[in-house]
Amino acid sequence: MLKLDYLQQLLIVAIALSVITCAFIQKTKRYFKSSKYLSIYSFFVNMLVGILFCITFTNVDFPTSLWIGLFSFIGADTIYRTLEGKLSSYKDVINKNTVTIPKENIINEEDEK
């Protein structure tokens, strides 16, 4: 079963990390003349800072910190916004007691008169 709550928590950590790494990369990008090298540099910065950030501020293990670094590089904010409505647990979806009745099945008292 997919751990949606855990994924949501990882994405929130990755959003905080991406803010930090984006600011750092913006300050240091003047040293790169090509965007190809800047992308590689951004990937390594996100992975390295992601590992250090997770070791320091969270209790996640090493493989999970690599995922957080990758989410940060890809764009955690975009991923989170895409999945925002879909990250509710399946139990919540099943327990919702909403019923939609089609308009043609609704009987009005005025129609009967």
N, C-alpha and C positions, 0 to 999 in steps of 0.2 A: 504494500500500500504506500502511496506517495505521502510523504510528510509535508503537507502544505503549510502548516504553521511554522515548521522549522525552516522551510524555504523562504517564507516571508521574513523571518528573523534574519536570515543570511542576507537577503536583499537589502534590508534596512541597514545592516552593518556595511554592506558594499556601497550604499548610497553615501554614507558618511565618509568612507574611504575614498570614493571617487571625487568628492569635493576637495579633499586634501591633496590627492595626487594631481587633480586638474590644475589647482593653483600652483603646485610645485612645477609641473611641466610647462605651464604658461611662463613662469619666471625663467626657466632654463632652456626654452626652445630656441633662443637666439643663437645657440651654439651649433645648430643643425641647419644645413643649407637645403637638404632634401626632405620632403615629407615622408619618403620611404624610411629613412633612418629615424625620423621623429616617431613614426608608428612603432618601430621596433623598440626604441627607447621608452616610449609610453607603456608598452607591454611589460618590459622588464621592471620599470618603476612600479607599476600597479602590482605585479606579482611580489616583488621584494617588500614594498611597503605593506601590502596585504598580509604577508606572513608576519612581519614585525608588529603590525597593528593588532592582529588577532592574538598573537602570543602575549602582547602587553595588556590589552584591554578586554579580551574575552577568554572564555574557557573552551574554545573549539580546538580540535586537533589539527595536525599539519595538513592532511588532505582537504579538510574543510576550508582551511585558510587559503589553499590554492584555488578552490572554487570561488571564494570571496574575491580574491585578486582578479580572477577571470571575469566575474560579474562586473567588477569595477571597471575593467578595461573595456568590456563590451558596452557598458552603459547601464548601470543598475537602475537608475531613475527611469529610463525607458522601459526596461523589463518590468519593473514594479508597477508602473502605470498600465502596462499591457495586461498584467495578471491581477490587477487590483480587485476587480469584481469576482475573479475566479478563485481567489485564495481562501474562500470560506470552506470550512470543513464539510465533508459529505454528510455528516450527522446533522448539521444545521440545515442543509438543503432538504434532507429527508423529513426532518421534524417540522418544517414549515407547514402550517395547516391552512394554506390559501387555496381556494377553489375559484376558478373562473367559470362563469356561466355565460354561454353565448346569448346575445341579445334576443335572438328568436325564441329562446326558451323561457324568457322572463314573461310572466303573466301579470298584466296590470289590471287593477279593478275597473278602470275606465273602459278597457276593451270589452269587458264582460257585459256592460250595460247597454 
